[in-house]
Amino acid sequence: MRLSRSLLFRVAAGNSFPERHGQEESAHCLPCSIPGRAGTPCLPEEFRCRPEKCTRVMKRFAVTIGALSALALPDGIKPQEPIPALFPDSCRLDLSHTLEAPAGRRGFVTVGKDGRFRFADGARARFWGVNVSSTRLNIPPEQIERVCDVFARAGINLVRLEAIDNRNCLLGSVDAPDSRHFDPQYLDRIDRWIHALRRRGIYYYLGLLDFRTFKEGDGVLRAESLDRGARPYAVFDPYLIDLQKEFATQLLTHRNPYSGLRPVDDPALAMVEICNEHGFFLYPEKLETLVEPYRTDLRRRWNRWLYERYGTRQQLLQRWGRVNGLPALRDEEDPAHHSVDLPLLIYASGQDRNVADVRRAPGRLRDGVQFLVEIQRAYFREMRTHLRRIGLRVPVTAVVSSDVIPDVASVAQECDFTSENWYGDGPAADPRYPGVKFYSNRNPLRTDSTGGFAPFTAALRWDRKPVVIREWATPWPNRYRAASVPEALAYAALQDYDAMLLFGYQTNRALNGAEPDALNDFAAQADPTVWGLMALAGQAFLRGDIRAAQRTIAFYYPPAKRFLWPNRIGEPYRAAYLARLESFTERKYLRGVPASTITLPKTGVWRSDTGEIVRYVREGRLEVVTPRLRILAGELTPGRVYTLGGMRVATATRVAGMMALSLDGRPLERSRHLVIKSVSTAQNTGERLEPSPPGAVKPYRLIAPGRAPVVTGGRSAASPTRVWIGTASTPLLQLYQQNGTWELELHQGRLRFVSDTPGIRGVLAGSPFRTSPTVFEARWEPGTRAVTVMPRDCVSRCSARSHAQSPCGSPRTAAPAPAKSRAQADRRPAAVSA
C-alpha cells in the first residue's frame, strides 16, 4: 500500500478525512489548515472540526496508522505519527512572549567594555537562532510569515540570512551578464523576511561576501577562473574589494518598503559579516594555483614587503638561513627582482615532511604568514571603515578558520567580534565508491579531542571580543544527534558565547532534490532530535541557566609564536571542557591562568569548574544539573536510575536527549511551571545507513537517504521510563515506551503529556493512560493523590484562543495570531513536534 503525502499530513494531524464546512460551521470551532507542499498550491485552508465527528476521526487515525505499516520501515521499528507539518513547532509551549517586539526596542547592538554584546540601554544582547540560506529565502510571502511564526513560538531571537549572493539569488540568475544588479523579486523576499522577523522581536544577521560569482560583465579579469566568492582573490585585489564595497552600499542603504528602514538605520540588524569562510589560511593550497594577473600582483607585493623589511638579498638570506644544509633562498630568488616565491603553506604529509624544500624554510614560512596576515588585516580594516562610513553601527566580523591561530587573530585585531562554524560528522567521499557518502556515525560525546565542539569553538575567543558560533550542527544521518543540542548548549554557556545559530532551516526543495519534510544534511526543521530541543535549549541559553566558567585559561601569542606555520590549536585547548578559554595577541589584554599550568584529566570524566556539567567520555553521556535545568543526553543504560540533583530518571531508551526546564524562575523541584522533553532517534522512511566496506574513509556509508515521513522508532517497552521530581518515592511519570519523542508539562498543578507514538501505556501522577493523538491531562500536587482529567474533547480544544495548532492536531493557518498578553501567551495545547 502506498499513501500520498497529503494523506500522511492528515494522519499527522489526527484527522485523516477533514470535512469542509460552509456557513453552518460550529460557532465554537476555530479554523484549521493543512499546509500544502512547498512551491505548490496549499490545500483548502478552512477545515473545521465537528465535535460529533471526533470519535470517528480517532478511529480513522488508528486505521491509518495501521496502514502505515505497509511502508518500507526499518526492521523492528513500529510506525508512529509522522511529522505533523512542513514546519512543526519545536515544542508545545508558545515562547513568543519571551521576545521583545519589535526587534531593536533596546537600541543598536554594540560591544561592551566587558567584551560582550550589549544593547544601547546597557542590557546584555545574547542570541539563539538559526540559518536560512540562499534559495531557501526565496519563498512566497505567506510562507515567510508561517516560518517566522514558528521561529517566534520557539523563542528564537536571531536569524542569519545566509548566502544571499549565491547563484539564482540576490544577484540574479546564473546566466545574468554581471553580478552588480539586484534581482527585484529576491530583494523583495529579503525585505519581507526582515520585516516579518523584526515585527516578532527577532533580529537578523547579514553577510556580504559568501558565494558570489564574479563575472566578466563586472569588469573582473579572468572572472571565469575565480572560484565562487573569489577565494582568496577578494582579500587582496583592489577592484574586487571595490565591488564588495559597492554591494555592501547597495544592500545596507536600500530602504525596506515594508519597515521603512534602511538596514544601516535598523536596530533589528544585529551584526554584519564581511566575508564567509575566506582568507589565505582556510584553503592555503589555493595560493599554489592563482591565475594571472593576480598571481604576479601578489608576488610583487610579497617581494616589496621583503625588500622594505630586509633591503638586500644577502640580508634576507642571512635571516632565513639554511634548510638541511641548503640556502633558504634559491639562486634565482631576489626581492629586488620580484623573484622570491611565497612559502609553501600546504599542510605537509608524513612523506613531504622528509623532503628538503626551501619554500618550507622556517624563516620563509614565518615571514610569509606575517605578510598574508597583514594583507588580511588591511582588507578587514578597509571594509569595516567603509561600512562605518555608510552609516553601519552594529558589530562587524569576518569568518576565516578558528583553529588556525594567525587567521582568527587577524580578525580579532581588526573586527568587533569573531565568528565561526562547527560541524560534527560531516560526509566524506571515497573515489572507489562514486556518489556514496561516508560517515563516522559516532556519538559526539565519546570524544574529547580538540575537534570537539568545546575546544574547537573556544579557540575563537581572542582579545576580549564577543564570540558567535554562526553555524553549528551534528547533521543527519548521525544516529546520536539527540546529544547535539544539549552538548552545544552546555559548552556555549560554559564559554559564555554571545550567539548560537543552528545550521540550518530548509523551507523548500533543496538543491539535491530533498524535500523539507524529509531529513537531509542540514534540514533541522524535519528533525525531532534537533529541532525538538531547540526551543527549550534556547530558553536555557538566553536566561543564563547554565553558569559561565569561573576560571579563564589564557593563551598568549606574541608575534614570534603567532606567525609560526603550521600553527593550529593543540591539546591544551581541550581544557575548554573544564573552563573558559581565551587567546591574546597583546599583554595589555592578558588575564587568566596560563594554559601551561593546567593539568587535564586522564579518566575520561570532564567536570566543569562550576560543577554543573559532567561529560562521561567512555560512556558517551552528558549530565547537566543547575537549579532550573537538568539534562541527560547520549548513550543510556536501560533501567539504570540517573540522579540529576533533585530529579531522577530511568529510561528504556538507549540513545536520548532529555531536558527538564523550570519556566517560572523557581528551582526545578519547587517549580509550578516546568517542562520535560525527551527525544531519541529519527530517520527517513527507507533510510539505510550501513557499515562501510573494509578500508573505506569512514566506518558507515549511506546506501539510501529515504523519504518522508520521518519516523522516531517509538515502540512499546517491557520496562518503563520513570521520572521522579523531588523526594517523592512514586514516579511522577511511568511510560512503557522505547525511543520516540514525548513531552510533559506541569503548570499550576495540571500535568499535560503527549507522545508521538500511539498506544503506549503509562501512569501519570498515579493515573493510568494510553498515548493517543490527544493530550492526556492529570492533576498533581505534591503529597496528594492525583485527580485525573480526561483527554479534552474537540469542543474544548477548539475553544482555546492560544492554541499552537487547530482542532484535531492539524497545523494552524499562516495568518498571524491576535496580540496576546504574557498571561494569555503562556502556553497552548498541541501535538508534540516530530
Disulfide bonds with the S-S distance in Angstrom:
Cys49-Cys794 2.38
